[in-house]
Amino acid sequence: MTTETETAAVVGVDFDQIPWEKWQKPGAEGRVKLVYTQGLRVRLMELPAGFDEHEWCLRGHQGYVLQGEFTIHFEDRSVPCRPGMGFVIPDGEKHRSQGAEGEPTVVYVVDKVVPTV
């Protein structure tokens, strides 16, 4: 479900039943399984080894690393992430991500969405 139409209150997300879709930003092309519910965007993302986002993001995210390693770069620091780690990035904190070489990164990510009229 790729529209920003909100579903009923989803309690469980069966990612096995959601098809993969292409996902891309400058420097990062991958795939995503996506659900919108309760004002949130819930994603399972797979990005190739060595991805390197070129653009800074200001949207807050929370997530959990399932596979692969990557680094979240901020203006004043960089934070390495590996499987089993969670992360919380507040709204307005300028950041971008860069994947390590060797294996794809698979991450579960949740963020707020702005309702469209």
DRENPANU-909150 format. One record per residue: residue number from 1; z, x, y of N, C-alpha, C in turn. Coordinates in nm, 4 decimals. Example, Ala and Ser with C-alpha at 12.3 -4.5 7.8 and 13.67 -1.06 7.14 Angstrom:
+------+----------+----------+----------+----------+----------+----------+----------+----------+----------+
! resi !      n_z !      n_x !      n_y !     ca_z !     ca_x !     ca_y !      c_z !      c_x !      c_y !
+------+----------+----------+----------+----------+----------+----------+----------+----------+----------+
!    1 !   0.7800 !   1.3190 !  -0.5690 !   0.7800 !   1.2300 !  -0.4500 !   0.7800 !   1.3200 !  -0.3300 !
!    2 !   0.7080 !   1.2850 !  -0.2250 !   0.7140 !   1.3670 !  -0.1060 !   0.7870 !   1.2900 !   0.0030 !
+------+----------+----------+----------+----------+----------+----------+----------+----------+----------+
END
This chain:
+------+----------+----------+----------+----------+----------+----------+----------+----------+----------+
! resi !      n_z !      n_x !      n_y !     ca_z !     ca_x !     ca_y !      c_z !      c_x !      c_y !
+------+----------+----------+----------+----------+----------+----------+----------+----------+----------+
!    1 !   0.0000 !   0.0847 !  -0.1147 !   0.0000 !   0.0000 !   0.0000 !   0.0000 !   0.0905 !   0.1226 !
!    2 !  -0.1099 !   0.0993 !   0.1909 !  -0.1203 !   0.1929 !   0.3016 !  -0.1143 !   0.1266 !   0.4378 !
!    3 !  -0.1124 !  -0.0020 !   0.4425 !  -0.1004 !  -0.0674 !   0.5723 !   0.0440 !  -0.0612 !   0.6178 !
!    4 !   0.0640 !  -0.0791 !   0.7455 !   0.1999 !  -0.0751 !   0.7954 !   0.2642 !  -0.2122 !   0.7896 !
!    5 !   0.2134 !  -0.2974 !   0.7033 !   0.2750 !  -0.4253 !   0.6786 !   0.3984 !  -0.4009 !   0.5935 !
!    6 !   0.5081 !  -0.4557 !   0.6376 !   0.6314 !  -0.4323 !   0.5668 !   0.6404 !  -0.5223 !   0.4446 !
!    7 !   0.6882 !  -0.4667 !   0.3335 !   0.7069 !  -0.5435 !   0.2122 !   0.8434 !  -0.6108 !   0.2174 !
!    8 !   0.8689 !  -0.6955 !   0.1198 !   1.0027 !  -0.7527 !   0.1072 !   1.1003 !  -0.6380 !   0.0848 !
!    9 !   1.2275 !  -0.6648 !   0.0955 !   1.3285 !  -0.5601 !   0.0788 !   1.3134 !  -0.4956 !  -0.0588 !
!   10 !   1.2549 !  -0.3771 !  -0.0590 !   1.2334 !  -0.3043 !  -0.1835 !   1.3618 !  -0.2336 !  -0.2213 !
!   11 !   1.4047 !  -0.2502 !  -0.3436 !   1.5231 !  -0.1824 !  -0.3928 !   1.4817 !  -0.0611 !  -0.4739 !
!   12 !   1.3842 !  -0.0775 !  -0.5601 !   1.3345 !   0.0325 !  -0.6418 !   1.1873 !   0.0539 !  -0.6127 !
!   13 !   1.1471 !   0.1805 !  -0.6016 !   1.0067 !   0.2136 !  -0.5786 !   0.9548 !   0.2795 !  -0.7058 !
!   14 !   0.8638 !   0.2122 !  -0.7746 !   0.8054 !   0.2654 !  -0.8976 !   0.6810 !   0.3459 !  -0.8606 !
!   15 !   0.6999 !   0.4742 !  -0.8309 !   0.5882 !   0.5582 !  -0.7894 !   0.4798 !   0.5685 !  -0.8970 !
!   16 !   0.5149 !   0.5467 !  -1.0234 !   0.4132 !   0.5490 !  -1.1293 !   0.3102 !   0.4383 !  -1.1112 !
!   17 !   0.3477 !   0.3301 !  -1.0453 !   0.2579 !   0.2164 !  -1.0254 !   0.1796 !   0.2236 !  -0.8944 !
!   18 !   0.2065 !   0.3238 !  -0.8122 !   0.1400 !   0.3380 !  -0.6828 !   0.0321 !   0.4443 !  -0.6943 !
!   19 !  -0.0917 !   0.4138 !  -0.6561 !  -0.1985 !   0.5140 !  -0.6675 !  -0.1832 !   0.6257 !  -0.5638 !
!   20 !  -0.2299 !   0.7446 !  -0.6009 !  -0.2346 !   0.8563 !  -0.5065 !  -0.3432 !   0.8303 !  -0.4036 !
!   21 !  -0.3152 !   0.8681 !  -0.2797 !  -0.4125 !   0.8603 !  -0.1710 !  -0.4250 !   0.9975 !  -0.1075 !
!   22 !  -0.5384 !   1.0221 !  -0.0461 !  -0.5576 !   1.1473 !   0.0256 !  -0.4682 !   1.1487 !   0.1490 !
!   23 !  -0.4101 !   1.2642 !   0.1793 !  -0.3272 !   1.2827 !   0.2981 !  -0.3683 !   1.4138 !   0.3630 !
!   24 !  -0.3826 !   1.4138 !   0.4939 !  -0.4187 !   1.5392 !   0.5593 !  -0.3703 !   1.5468 !   0.7024 !
!   25 !  -0.3389 !   1.6683 !   0.7413 !  -0.3070 !   1.7081 !   0.8779 !  -0.3761 !   1.8427 !   0.8938 !
!   26 !  -0.4030 !   1.8873 !   1.0142 !  -0.4624 !   2.0198 !   1.0290 !  -0.3766 !   2.1264 !   0.9594 !
!   27 !  -0.4373 !   2.1952 !   0.8626 !  -0.3686 !   2.2993 !   0.7875 !  -0.3038 !   2.2523 !   0.6592 !
!   28 !  -0.3051 !   2.1230 !   0.6344 !  -0.2401 !   2.0715 !   0.5135 !  -0.3157 !   1.9494 !   0.4624 !
!   29 !  -0.3747 !   1.9655 !   0.3460 !  -0.4400 !   1.8524 !   0.2786 !  -0.3739 !   1.8356 !   0.1435 !
!   30 !  -0.3379 !   1.7142 !   0.1119 !  -0.2736 !   1.6885 !  -0.0151 !  -0.2945 !   1.5449 !  -0.0545 !
!   31 !  -0.1936 !   1.4912 !  -0.1212 !  -0.2011 !   1.3508 !  -0.1588 !  -0.0619 !   1.2895 !  -0.1474 !
!   32 !  -0.0608 !   1.1554 !  -0.1386 !   0.0627 !   1.0848 !  -0.1115 !   0.0634 !   0.9495 !  -0.1840 !
!   33 !   0.1823 !   0.9073 !  -0.2258 !   0.2086 !   0.7707 !  -0.2698 !   0.3007 !   0.7140 !  -0.1642 !
!   34 !   0.2685 !   0.5943 !  -0.1142 !   0.3273 !   0.5475 !   0.0099 !   0.3723 !   0.4021 !   0.0008 !
!   35 !   0.4930 !   0.3745 !   0.0556 !   0.5465 !   0.2389 !   0.0639 !   0.6119 !   0.2220 !   0.2003 !
!   36 !   0.5900 !   0.1076 !   0.2629 !   0.6594 !   0.0706 !   0.3865 !   0.7556 !  -0.0419 !   0.3536 !
!   37 !   0.8829 !  -0.0236 !   0.3893 !   0.9814 !  -0.1273 !   0.3645 !   1.1002 !  -0.1105 !   0.4571 !
!   38 !   1.1543 !  -0.2212 !   0.5054 !   1.2764 !  -0.2228 !   0.5848 !   1.2721 !  -0.1259 !   0.7030 !
!   39 !   1.1559 !  -0.1140 !   0.7665 !   1.1416 !  -0.0260 !   0.8812 !   1.1289 !   0.1216 !   0.8472 !
!   40 !   1.1071 !   0.1505 !   0.7194 !   1.0964 !   0.2882 !   0.6730 !   0.9618 !   0.3145 !   0.6072 !
!   41 !   0.9179 !   0.4384 !   0.6163 !   0.8027 !   0.4869 !   0.5405 !   0.8599 !   0.5757 !   0.4305 !
!   42 !   0.8311 !   0.5406 !   0.3063 !   0.8816 !   0.6132 !   0.1901 !   0.7619 !   0.6784 !   0.1216 !
!   43 !   0.7682 !   0.8126 !   0.1054 !   0.6525 !   0.8847 !   0.0522 !   0.6908 !   0.9805 !  -0.0598 !
!   44 !   0.6038 !   0.9885 !  -0.1581 !   0.6045 !   1.0974 !  -0.2553 !   0.4813 !   1.1788 !  -0.2207 !
!   45 !   0.5016 !   1.3051 !  -0.1816 !   0.3906 !   1.3872 !  -0.1330 !   0.3704 !   1.5084 !  -0.2231 !
!   46 !   0.2439 !   1.5419 !  -0.2436 !   0.2078 !   1.6646 !  -0.3144 !   0.1142 !   1.7442 !  -0.2246 !
!   47 !   0.1564 !   1.8656 !  -0.1903 !   0.0785 !   1.9534 !  -0.1037 !   0.0449 !   2.0811 !  -0.1793 !
!   48 !  -0.0730 !   2.1371 !  -0.1562 !  -0.1144 !   2.2546 !  -0.2324 !  -0.0333 !   2.3789 !  -0.1963 !
!   49 !  -0.0278 !   2.4729 !  -0.2884 !   0.0376 !   2.6013 !  -0.2625 !  -0.0223 !   2.6632 !  -0.1367 !
!   50 !   0.0610 !   2.7191 !  -0.0524 !   0.0135 !   2.7881 !   0.0663 !  -0.0261 !   2.6999 !   0.1826 !
!   51 !   0.0006 !   2.5686 !   0.1767 !  -0.0352 !   2.4838 !   0.2916 !   0.0354 !   2.5369 !   0.4161 !
!   52 !  -0.0210 !   2.5106 !   0.5323 !   0.0370 !   2.5611 !   0.6574 !   0.0032 !   2.4638 !   0.7693 !
!   53 !   0.0955 !   2.3719 !   0.7988 !   0.0719 !   2.2739 !   0.9039 !   0.0542 !   2.3450 !   1.0375 !
!   54 !  -0.0495 !   2.3091 !   1.1088 !  -0.0794 !   2.3716 !   1.2365 !  -0.0127 !   2.3005 !   1.3534 !
!   55 !   0.0109 !   2.1716 !   1.3384 !   0.0643 !   2.0927 !   1.4493 !   0.2139 !   2.0701 !   1.4337 !
!   56 !   0.2836 !   2.0711 !   1.5472 !   0.4259 !   2.0418 !   1.5493 !   0.4468 !   1.8916 !   1.5372 !
!   57 !   0.5560 !   1.8515 !   1.4760 !   0.5920 !   1.7110 !   1.4578 !   0.7256 !   1.6872 !   1.5268 !
!   58 !   0.7429 !   1.5694 !   1.5858 !   0.8686 !   1.5333 !   1.6516 !   0.9410 !   1.4179 !   1.5816 !
!   59 !   0.8794 !   1.3631 !   1.4770 !   0.9407 !   1.2516 !   1.4045 !   1.0486 !   1.3062 !   1.3109 !
!   60 !   1.1612 !   1.2378 !   1.3051 !   1.2666 !   1.2768 !   1.2121 !   1.2295 !   1.2403 !   1.0694 !
!   61 !   1.2758 !   1.3206 !   0.9744 !   1.2498 !   1.2972 !   0.8318 !   1.3758 !   1.3312 !   0.7519 !
!   62 !   1.3896 !   1.2633 !   0.6403 !   1.4878 !   1.3011 !   0.5395 !   1.4110 !   1.3149 !   0.4104 !
!   63 !   1.4489 !   1.4102 !   0.3281 !   1.3751 !   1.4273 !   0.2050 !   1.4476 !   1.5084 !   0.1008 !
!   64 !   1.3783 !   1.5225 !  -0.0115 !   1.4311 !   1.5942 !  -0.1274 !   1.3156 !   1.6685 !  -0.1928 !
!   65 !   1.3356 !   1.7957 !  -0.2199 !   1.2307 !   1.8797 !  -0.2784 !   1.2363 !   1.8691 !  -0.4309 !
!   66 !   1.1243 !   1.8256 !  -0.4894 !   1.1158 !   1.8118 !  -0.6342 !   1.0525 !   1.9334 !  -0.7014 !
!   67 !   0.9539 !   1.9940 !  -0.6351 !   0.8807 !   2.1065 !  -0.6944 !   0.8268 !   2.1948 !  -0.5829 !
!   68 !   0.8149 !   2.3225 !  -0.6108 !   0.7568 !   2.4153 !  -0.5154 !   0.8561 !   2.4564 !  -0.4081 !
!   69 !   0.8158 !   2.5541 !  -0.3300 !   0.8991 !   2.6011 !  -0.2203 !   0.8195 !   2.5968 !  -0.0918 !
!   70 !   0.8874 !   2.5668 !   0.0176 !   0.8229 !   2.5660 !   0.1474 !   0.9277 !   2.5972 !   0.2538 !
!   71 !   0.8807 !   2.6244 !   0.3724 !   0.9689 !   2.6563 !   0.4838 !   0.9439 !   2.5572 !   0.5958 !
!   72 !   1.0520 !   2.5046 !   0.6513 !   1.0420 !   2.4197 !   0.7696 !   1.0665 !   2.5111 !   0.8897 !
!   73 !   0.9666 !   2.5222 !   0.9765 !   0.9772 !   2.6050 !   1.0958 !   1.0170 !   2.5174 !   1.2136 !
!   74 !   1.1180 !   2.5631 !   1.2874 !   1.1593 !   2.5023 !   1.4122 !   1.1278 !   2.6025 !   1.5223 !
!   75 !   1.1443 !   2.5650 !   1.6452 !   1.1151 !   2.6583 !   1.7546 !   1.2066 !   2.7810 !   1.7520 !
!   76 !   1.3301 !   2.7646 !   1.7056 !   1.4265 !   2.8743 !   1.7118 !   1.4730 !   2.9271 !   1.5765 !
!   77 !   1.4206 !   2.8718 !   1.4665 !   1.4638 !   2.9160 !   1.3340 !   1.3681 !   2.8630 !   1.2285 !
!   78 !   1.3831 !   2.9144 !   1.1062 !   1.3062 !   2.8670 !   0.9917 !   1.4034 !   2.8437 !   0.8765 !
!   79 !   1.3805 !   2.7354 !   0.8027 !   1.4709 !   2.6986 !   0.6938 !   1.3910 !   2.6899 !   0.5640 !
!   80 !   1.4205 !   2.7783 !   0.4670 !   1.3513 !   2.7707 !   0.3383 !   1.4049 !   2.6541 !   0.2555 !
!   81 !   1.3154 !   2.5862 !   0.1845 !   1.3522 !   2.4733 !   0.0984 !   1.2987 !   2.4986 !  -0.0413 !
!   82 !   1.3786 !   2.4688 !  -0.1415 !   1.3397 !   2.4884 !  -0.2812 !   1.3791 !   2.3639 !  -0.3610 !
!   83 !   1.3315 !   2.3514 !  -0.4840 !   1.3648 !   2.2339 !  -0.5641 !   1.5161 !   2.2127 !  -0.5731 !
!   84 !   1.5539 !   2.0863 !  -0.5612 !   1.6945 !   2.0490 !  -0.5659 !   1.7594 !   2.0418 !  -0.4292 !
!   85 !   1.6884 !   2.0839 !  -0.3250 !   1.7437 !   2.0793 !  -0.1897 !   1.6981 !   1.9534 !  -0.1175 !
!   86 !   1.7855 !   1.9002 !  -0.0366 !   1.7516 !   1.7917 !   0.0531 !   1.7396 !   1.8461 !   0.1941 !
!   87 !   1.6814 !   1.7666 !   0.2826 !   1.6725 !   1.8075 !   0.4225 !   1.6820 !   1.6843 !   0.5115 !
!   88 !   1.7360 !   1.7062 !   0.6307 !   1.7476 !   1.6009 !   0.7315 !   1.7031 !   1.6620 !   0.8634 !
!   89 !   1.5951 !   1.6094 !   0.9196 !   1.5424 !   1.6562 !   1.0477 !   1.5567 !   1.5404 !   1.1459 !
!   90 !   1.6326 !   1.5588 !   1.2537 !   1.6507 !   1.4483 !   1.3486 !   1.5257 !   1.4222 !   1.4319 !
!   91 !   1.5119 !   1.2982 !   1.4802 !   1.4042 !   1.2643 !   1.5734 !   1.4089 !   1.3593 !   1.6928 !
!   92 !   1.2911 !   1.4013 !   1.7384 !   1.2807 !   1.4863 !   1.8556 !   1.2940 !   1.6347 !   1.8281 !
!   93 !   1.3293 !   1.6750 !   1.7061 !   1.3412 !   1.8165 !   1.6706 !   1.2028 !   1.8678 !   1.6305 !
!   94 !   1.1437 !   1.9499 !   1.7150 !   1.0078 !   2.0007 !   1.6941 !   1.0039 !   2.0892 !   1.5687 !
!   95 !   0.9136 !   2.0545 !   1.4733 !   0.9068 !   2.1273 !   1.3468 !   0.7671 !   2.1198 !   1.2852 !
!   96 !   0.7427 !   2.2083 !   1.1906 !   0.6229 !   2.2068 !   1.1071 !   0.6575 !   2.2776 !   0.9777 !
!   97 !   0.5763 !   2.2585 !   0.8733 !   0.6083 !   2.3142 !   0.7416 !   0.4999 !   2.4067 !   0.6924 !
!   98 !   0.5415 !   2.4996 !   0.6047 !   0.4491 !   2.5966 !   0.5455 !   0.4898 !   2.6178 !   0.4000 !
!   99 !   0.3944 !   2.5981 !   0.3091 !   0.4219 !   2.6122 !   0.1672 !   0.4114 !   2.7552 !   0.1191 !
!  100 !   0.4893 !   2.7873 !   0.0176 !   0.4815 !   2.9180 !  -0.0461 !   0.3596 !   2.9216 !  -0.1372 !
!  101 !   0.3136 !   3.0404 !  -0.1661 !   0.2036 !   3.0570 !  -0.2614 !   0.2581 !   3.0361 !  -0.4024 !
!  102 !   0.1711 !   3.0031 !  -0.4946 !   0.2121 !   2.9972 !  -0.6341 !   0.2064 !   2.8604 !  -0.6980 !
!  103 !   0.2640 !   2.7598 !  -0.6354 !   0.2595 !   2.6261 !  -0.6944 !   0.2638 !   2.5212 !  -0.5839 !
!  104 !   0.2129 !   2.4018 !  -0.6143 !   0.2161 !   2.2939 !  -0.5150 !   0.3604 !   2.2559 !  -0.4803 !
!  105 !   0.3748 !   2.1942 !  -0.3657 !   0.5030 !   2.1395 !  -0.3235 !   0.4996 !   1.9892 !  -0.3471 !
!  106 !   0.6022 !   1.9377 !  -0.4118 !   0.6181 !   1.7933 !  -0.4304 !   0.7512 !   1.7561 !  -0.3658 !
!  107 !   0.7448 !   1.6606 !  -0.2743 !   0.8634 !   1.6248 !  -0.1968 !   0.8686 !   1.4740 !  -0.1743 !
!  108 !   0.9895 !   1.4214 !  -0.1766 !   1.0170 !   1.2815 !  -0.1463 !   1.0622 !   1.2783 !  -0.0006 !
!  109 !   0.9973 !   1.1963 !   0.0833 !   1.0252 !   1.1953 !   0.2268 !   1.0421 !   1.0512 !   0.2754 !
!  110 !   1.1432 !   1.0294 !   0.3594 !   1.1682 !   0.8998 !   0.4204 !   1.1799 !   0.9187 !   0.5717 !
!  111 !   1.1133 !   0.8322 !   0.6471 !   1.1273 !   0.8348 !   0.7924 !   1.1117 !   0.6944 !   0.8473 !
!  112 !   1.1572 !   0.6764 !   0.9710 !   1.1470 !   0.5461 !   1.0367 !   1.0042 !   0.5265 !   1.0859 !
!  113 !   0.9614 !   0.4021 !   1.0882 !   0.8300 !   0.3709 !   1.1441 !   0.8484 !   0.2797 !   1.2632 !
!  114 !   0.7585 !   0.2950 !   1.3574 !   0.7575 !   0.2099 !   1.4749 !   0.6728 !   0.0872 !   1.4416 !
!  115 !   0.7281 !  -0.0313 !   1.4533 !   0.6501 !  -0.1518 !   1.4219 !   0.5242 !  -0.1608 !   1.5101 !
!  116 !   0.4147 !  -0.2022 !   1.4475 !   0.2909 !  -0.2254 !   1.5231 !   0.2799 !  -0.3724 !   1.5523 !
!  117 !   0.2226 !  -0.4033 !   1.6659 !   0.2117 !  -0.5442 !   1.7080 !   0.0730 !  -0.5954 !   1.6794 !
+------+----------+----------+----------+----------+----------+----------+----------+----------+----------+
END
